[in-house]
Amino acid sequence: MNSKRCCDNSNVGLGAMIIFIASGIVACIILATMIRMVEVTAQTPEAIAKLATREVADKLIVHEIYVWDGFDNYGVILELSPASESKPVEDLYWILKCTDANDDYYSFWGDFTNDKLQAGGVHEFTPKQQVIPGLKAEFFSNEGMNSPGLVDLTNRLPDIVTVEDDINYPKIGGAWTTDRLGNLPWVNEFSLRATGYIEITIPGLYTFEVNADDGYQLWVDGQDIVDGINSANNGDIELDVGKIPIHIEYNENFGVAGLELWWESAPDQANIGRQIVPAERLFHDANMVDEFIGVGDGSAAGTSIGNPFASENWVSVEKLEPGVIYEISVDQDITGGPLTTKCGPSEMVNVDTKVELIFIVARGDSTSNEFRVHSDLAGTKLV
């Protein structure tokens, strides 16, 4: 009996001690919570916002990924998360991954210090206003190819880059006269790729017609409108108000060369009769054409020969600050090796598999974006 009473007393004492310790812990938690609430209440809204975003600090936030140019690069608009510390460009990295149409896997990486398309790396973002008159015009020599149809321009650098006010080259047997360069250096075996935007002021149905000798193909708003060889063909498309992407490719083989782009609206819409698409309706982005076009080392007058990757002359930065929007173009040729377009827009357009673009902050977090390339026209938004 005594032994049992002894044990009962011990159990009662142990239980009381547990209750006492637990009560003390709960009291400490309540006190700490009250102190924390007072601290937060006393802080400014800015401090509270920083506190709330502390878990996602040191991370890049992607606003947009788009097709940068005609040579398979992606443009990215991004910023550091609000609670991030300032980051030098050496601490910021990207990884580009894809599986192509042949089921081959590729991966590329680089940091924000280097951008082979531009003079430097990442720069503060300036919205690309589609207000520069004319279309970007890239001319390619096809000597020895002997092809009446379109020549594959994928992975090729243009021999001449300029701006053309419109697409109006009547059929002739001599060299074309361009708007800014005078006569082209070729009479036969050359290609043209013209890209930019067409301004639509009234929504509705529009008919586009191409009259050409030899091969041609026209895309409007990412849609294949018409193609052919040594013929005149037309196609219709419904368009909304705005500046709509337009892209035409042409190839001259031998003999007469000509290319004309016509349009008209539906009879009860826009009141546009059949006419050459006028210059006042055609535009391109400032970054689509080399601002250094002119006489220079390795360049012919008015062309970008020898300098195909010259830029819009942006000013690169050495450090990213939170709250500032930045832009960079992702270029697979980051190592200075052979030019490659693997994982780029023209390689991945209409491929079922996705492209993955990852951004990494050293000693911080990463951001992953997956997307499919539905069009390889410059300026096409992908994310």
C-alpha positions as CSV (number, residue, x, y, z in Angstrom):
1,M,0.0,0.0,0.0
2,N,2.7,2.4,1.0
3,S,4.6,1.6,-2.2
4,K,1.4,2.3,-4.3
5,R,0.8,5.6,-2.5
6,C,4.4,6.6,-3.1
7,C,4.0,6.0,-6.8
8,D,0.7,7.8,-7.0
9,N,2.3,10.9,-5.4
10,S,5.2,10.7,-7.9
11,N,2.8,10.6,-10.8
12,V,0.9,13.6,-9.5
13,G,4.1,15.6,-9.1
14,L,5.4,14.7,-12.6
15,G,2.1,15.7,-14.2
16,A,2.1,19.0,-12.4
17,M,5.6,19.7,-13.6
18,I,4.6,18.9,-17.3
19,I,1.6,21.2,-17.1
20,F,3.8,24.0,-15.5
21,I,6.5,23.7,-18.3
22,A,3.9,23.6,-21.1
23,S,2.1,26.7,-19.6
24,G,5.4,28.5,-19.6
25,I,6.1,27.6,-23.3
26,V,2.7,28.8,-24.4
27,A,3.1,32.0,-22.5
28,C,6.4,32.6,-24.2
29,I,4.9,32.0,-27.6
30,I,2.0,34.3,-26.9
31,L,4.4,37.0,-25.7
32,A,6.7,36.6,-28.7
33,T,3.7,36.8,-31.1
34,M,2.5,40.0,-29.4
35,I,5.9,41.6,-29.7
36,R,6.1,40.6,-33.4
37,M,2.7,42.1,-34.0
38,V,3.8,45.3,-32.4
39,E,6.9,45.4,-34.5
40,V,5.0,44.8,-37.7
41,T,2.3,47.4,-36.8
42,A,5.0,50.0,-36.1
43,Q,6.8,49.4,-39.5
44,T,6.2,51.4,-42.6
45,P,4.2,49.9,-45.5
46,E,7.4,49.5,-47.4
47,A,9.0,47.5,-44.6
48,I,5.9,45.3,-44.3
49,A,6.0,44.6,-48.0
50,K,9.6,43.6,-47.8
51,L,8.9,41.4,-44.8
52,A,6.1,39.7,-46.8
53,T,8.3,39.0,-49.8
54,R,11.3,37.9,-47.9
55,E,10.7,34.3,-48.8
56,V,11.0,35.0,-52.5
57,A,14.0,37.4,-52.3
58,D,16.9,37.1,-54.7
59,K,14.8,35.9,-57.6
60,L,14.2,37.1,-61.1
61,I,10.6,37.8,-62.2
62,V,10.0,37.3,-65.9
63,H,7.5,39.7,-67.5
64,E,7.7,38.6,-71.1
65,I,9.7,36.3,-73.5
66,Y,9.5,37.1,-77.2
67,V,11.2,36.3,-80.5
68,W,14.1,38.8,-80.7
69,D,15.1,38.8,-84.3
70,G,15.4,36.8,-87.5
71,F,18.4,34.9,-86.2
72,D,17.0,32.7,-83.5
73,N,17.3,34.6,-80.3
74,Y,14.9,35.2,-77.5
75,G,14.3,38.6,-75.9
76,V,13.4,38.6,-72.2
77,I,11.9,41.4,-70.1
78,L,12.5,40.9,-66.4
79,E,13.2,42.4,-62.9
80,L,14.6,41.4,-59.5
81,S,11.9,40.5,-56.9
82,P,11.0,43.5,-54.7
83,A,12.8,42.1,-51.6
84,S,16.0,41.2,-53.4
85,E,19.3,42.8,-52.8
86,S,21.2,44.5,-55.7
87,K,22.9,41.9,-57.9
88,P,25.9,42.2,-60.1
89,V,25.5,40.8,-63.6
90,E,28.1,38.2,-62.8
91,D,25.7,36.6,-60.3
92,L,22.9,36.1,-62.8
93,Y,22.7,33.2,-65.2
94,W,20.3,31.6,-67.8
95,I,19.9,28.1,-69.1
96,L,18.1,27.3,-72.4
97,K,16.9,23.8,-72.9
98,C,15.0,22.0,-75.6
99,T,14.3,18.8,-77.4
100,D,14.0,19.4,-81.2
101,A,11.8,17.9,-83.9
102,N,14.4,15.0,-84.3
103,D,14.1,14.2,-80.5
104,D,17.6,15.5,-79.9
105,Y,18.2,17.3,-76.6
106,Y,20.2,20.6,-76.4
107,S,21.2,22.8,-73.5
108,F,23.0,26.2,-73.4
109,W,23.9,28.6,-70.7
110,G,25.3,32.0,-70.1
111,D,25.4,34.9,-67.7
112,F,24.1,38.5,-67.9
113,T,27.6,40.0,-68.7
114,N,27.6,38.9,-72.3
115,D,25.2,39.2,-75.1
116,K,26.7,38.5,-78.5
117,L,23.9,40.4,-80.3
118,Q,24.5,43.6,-78.4
119,A,27.3,45.9,-77.1
120,G,27.4,44.4,-73.6
121,G,24.8,42.4,-71.7
122,V,21.6,43.2,-69.9
123,H,20.2,46.8,-70.2
124,E,17.4,48.8,-68.7
125,F,14.2,48.2,-70.7
126,T,12.9,50.7,-73.2
127,P,9.5,49.7,-74.6
128,K,9.8,48.8,-78.3
129,Q,7.4,51.2,-80.0
130,Q,6.5,50.0,-83.4
131,V,6.7,53.4,-85.0
132,I,9.8,53.3,-87.2
133,P,8.6,53.6,-90.9
134,G,9.3,50.9,-93.3
135,L,10.1,47.2,-93.1
136,K,13.4,45.6,-92.1
137,A,14.8,44.1,-95.4
138,E,17.5,41.4,-95.4
139,F,19.0,40.4,-98.8
140,F,20.9,37.2,-99.3
141,S,23.2,36.1,-102.2
142,N,22.3,32.6,-103.5
143,E,25.0,32.3,-106.1
144,G,25.2,28.7,-107.4
145,M,21.9,27.5,-105.8
146,N,19.8,27.6,-109.0
147,S,16.4,27.4,-107.2
148,P,13.2,29.0,-108.6
149,G,11.4,28.3,-105.3
150,L,12.2,29.7,-101.9
151,V,15.6,29.1,-100.5
152,D,15.9,28.1,-96.9
153,L,17.2,31.1,-95.0
154,T,17.4,29.4,-91.7
155,N,20.8,29.8,-89.9
156,R,22.0,32.2,-92.6
157,L,23.3,35.7,-92.0
158,P,22.1,38.4,-94.5
159,D,24.6,40.0,-96.9
160,I,22.7,43.3,-96.7
161,V,20.4,44.7,-94.1
162,T,18.4,47.9,-94.8
163,V,14.9,49.4,-94.6
164,E,12.5,49.4,-97.5
165,D,9.5,51.8,-97.5
166,D,7.2,49.3,-99.2
167,I,7.3,46.1,-101.3
168,N,7.0,47.4,-104.8
169,Y,9.6,46.0,-107.2
170,P,8.0,45.8,-110.7
171,K,9.3,42.9,-112.9
172,I,12.5,43.9,-114.7
173,G,15.4,42.1,-116.2
174,G,18.1,44.2,-114.4
175,A,19.1,44.9,-110.8
176,W,16.5,46.1,-108.3
177,T,16.7,49.7,-107.1
178,T,16.2,49.9,-103.3
179,D,15.0,52.8,-101.3
180,R,18.2,53.5,-99.5
181,L,21.0,51.6,-101.2
182,G,20.6,52.2,-104.9
183,N,20.9,49.2,-107.1
184,L,21.4,45.7,-105.6
185,P,24.8,44.1,-106.4
186,W,23.0,41.1,-107.9
187,V,20.7,40.6,-110.9
188,N,20.1,36.9,-110.4
189,E,20.2,34.3,-107.5
190,F,19.3,36.3,-104.4
191,S,16.6,36.3,-101.7
192,L,14.8,38.9,-99.7
193,R,13.3,38.6,-96.2
194,A,11.2,41.6,-95.1
195,T,9.7,41.8,-91.6
196,G,7.8,44.3,-89.5
197,Y,4.3,45.4,-88.9
198,I,1.3,46.6,-90.9
199,E,-1.0,49.1,-89.3
200,I,-4.7,48.3,-89.3
201,T,-7.0,51.2,-88.4
202,I,-10.4,49.5,-89.0
203,P,-11.0,45.9,-88.0
204,G,-12.3,43.6,-90.7
205,L,-11.5,41.3,-93.6
206,Y,-8.5,42.1,-95.7
207,T,-7.2,40.5,-98.9
208,F,-3.4,40.4,-99.5
209,E,-2.0,39.6,-103.0
210,V,1.6,38.9,-104.0
211,N,2.7,39.2,-107.6
212,A,6.2,37.8,-108.0
213,D,8.8,36.2,-110.2
214,D,10.1,33.8,-108.8
215,G,9.3,32.2,-105.5
216,Y,7.5,33.9,-102.6
217,Q,5.5,33.4,-99.3
218,L,3.6,35.8,-97.2
219,W,2.7,35.6,-93.5
220,V,0.4,38.1,-91.7
221,D,-0.2,37.9,-88.0
222,G,1.7,34.6,-88.0
223,Q,-0.6,33.0,-90.5
224,D,0.5,31.7,-93.9
225,I,-1.6,33.8,-96.3
226,V,-0.2,33.0,-99.8
227,D,2.8,31.4,-101.5
228,G,3.8,30.4,-105.1
229,I,6.3,30.5,-107.9
230,N,6.2,33.0,-110.7
231,S,2.5,33.9,-110.2
232,A,0.0,36.2,-108.6
233,N,-2.0,34.8,-105.7
234,N,-4.1,36.2,-102.9
235,G,-5.6,35.2,-99.5
236,D,-7.9,36.7,-96.9
237,I,-7.5,37.3,-93.2
238,E,-9.6,38.9,-90.4
239,L,-7.5,41.6,-88.6
240,D,-8.1,43.7,-85.5
241,V,-7.0,47.3,-85.0
242,G,-3.3,47.6,-84.2
243,K,0.2,47.0,-85.7
244,I,0.1,43.4,-87.0
245,P,3.3,41.4,-87.7
246,I,4.0,40.9,-91.4
247,H,6.7,38.7,-93.0
248,I,7.4,38.1,-96.7
249,E,10.2,36.0,-98.2
250,Y,11.1,36.0,-101.9
251,N,13.7,34.3,-104.1
252,E,14.9,35.3,-107.6
253,N,16.6,32.6,-109.7
254,F,17.3,33.8,-113.2
255,G,15.8,36.2,-115.7
256,V,13.1,38.7,-114.8
257,A,12.8,39.6,-111.1
258,G,9.8,41.2,-109.5
259,L,7.9,41.4,-106.2
260,E,4.8,43.4,-105.4
261,L,2.6,43.3,-102.3
262,W,-1.0,44.5,-102.8
263,W,-4.0,44.7,-100.5
264,E,-7.6,45.7,-100.3
265,S,-10.4,45.7,-97.7
266,A,-13.8,44.0,-97.9
267,P,-16.2,46.3,-99.9
268,D,-18.1,47.4,-96.8
269,Q,-15.1,47.8,-94.6
270,A,-12.2,50.3,-94.4
271,N,-12.8,51.6,-97.9
272,I,-9.4,50.4,-99.3
273,G,-9.4,49.6,-102.9
274,R,-6.8,47.3,-104.5
275,Q,-3.4,49.0,-104.2
276,I,0.2,48.4,-103.3
277,V,0.4,48.4,-99.5
278,P,1.4,52.0,-98.8
279,A,4.5,53.0,-97.0
280,E,2.5,54.9,-94.3
281,R,1.1,51.6,-93.1
282,L,4.4,49.7,-92.7
283,F,6.6,49.9,-89.6
284,H,9.4,48.1,-87.7
285,D,10.9,48.1,-84.2
286,A,13.9,50.3,-83.6
287,N,15.9,47.2,-82.5
288,M,15.1,45.2,-85.6
289,V,17.6,47.1,-87.8
290,D,21.2,48.0,-87.1
291,E,21.5,51.7,-86.0
292,F,25.1,51.7,-87.2
293,I,24.1,51.2,-90.8
294,G,26.3,53.4,-92.9
295,V,29.9,53.7,-94.1
296,G,32.2,52.0,-91.6
297,D,34.8,49.3,-91.2
298,G,33.8,46.3,-93.2
299,S,30.5,47.8,-94.3
300,A,29.3,49.0,-97.6
301,A,27.5,52.3,-97.7
302,G,24.0,51.9,-96.2
303,T,24.4,48.3,-95.3
304,S,25.4,46.2,-92.3
305,I,27.8,43.9,-94.2
306,G,30.4,42.7,-91.8
307,N,28.4,43.9,-88.8
308,P,25.2,41.8,-88.8
309,F,24.8,41.8,-85.0
310,A,25.1,45.6,-84.4
311,S,22.5,46.7,-82.0
312,E,20.0,49.4,-81.1
313,N,23.0,51.0,-79.2
314,W,21.7,50.3,-75.8
315,V,23.7,51.0,-72.6
316,S,24.4,47.9,-70.6
317,V,24.5,47.8,-66.8
318,E,26.8,46.1,-64.3
319,K,24.3,45.7,-61.5
320,L,20.6,45.0,-61.3
321,E,18.5,46.9,-58.8
322,P,15.0,45.7,-57.5
323,G,12.1,47.7,-58.9
324,V,13.8,48.4,-62.3
325,I,12.7,46.6,-65.5
326,Y,15.5,45.1,-67.6
327,E,15.9,43.4,-70.9
328,I,18.4,40.9,-72.4
329,S,18.6,38.8,-75.5
330,V,19.4,35.1,-74.9
331,D,22.0,34.0,-77.5
332,Q,23.1,30.4,-77.8
333,D,26.5,31.5,-79.2
334,I,27.5,32.7,-75.8
335,T,30.8,30.7,-75.8
336,G,32.1,32.2,-79.0
337,G,31.9,28.8,-80.8
338,P,30.2,28.1,-84.1
339,L,27.0,29.9,-84.7
340,T,24.0,27.7,-83.7
341,T,20.3,28.2,-83.7
342,K,19.4,25.0,-81.7
343,C,16.5,25.8,-79.3
344,G,15.9,29.1,-81.2
345,P,12.6,30.2,-82.6
346,S,13.1,29.0,-86.2
347,E,14.3,25.6,-85.0
348,M,11.4,25.2,-82.5
349,V,8.5,26.8,-84.4
350,N,5.5,24.5,-84.5
351,V,7.4,21.7,-82.7
352,D,5.3,19.9,-80.2
353,T,7.9,19.9,-77.4
354,K,8.4,22.9,-75.2
355,V,11.4,25.2,-74.8
356,E,12.5,25.8,-71.2
357,L,14.3,29.0,-70.1
358,I,15.7,29.1,-66.6
359,F,17.1,32.1,-64.8
360,I,19.3,31.7,-61.7
361,V,20.5,34.1,-59.1
362,A,23.7,33.0,-57.5
363,R,23.1,32.1,-53.8
364,G,19.4,32.7,-54.5
365,D,16.4,31.2,-56.3
366,S,15.7,30.2,-59.8
367,T,12.8,30.9,-62.2
368,S,11.7,28.5,-64.9
369,N,9.5,29.3,-67.9
370,E,8.3,26.7,-70.4
371,F,6.7,27.7,-73.8
372,R,6.0,26.6,-77.3
373,V,7.1,28.7,-80.3
374,H,3.9,29.3,-82.4
375,S,5.6,31.8,-84.7
376,D,9.3,32.8,-85.4
377,L,8.4,36.3,-86.5
378,A,10.4,39.0,-84.7
379,G,8.4,40.6,-81.9
380,T,6.1,37.6,-81.4
381,K,5.2,37.2,-77.7
382,L,5.8,33.7,-76.3
383,V,5.3,34.2,-72.6
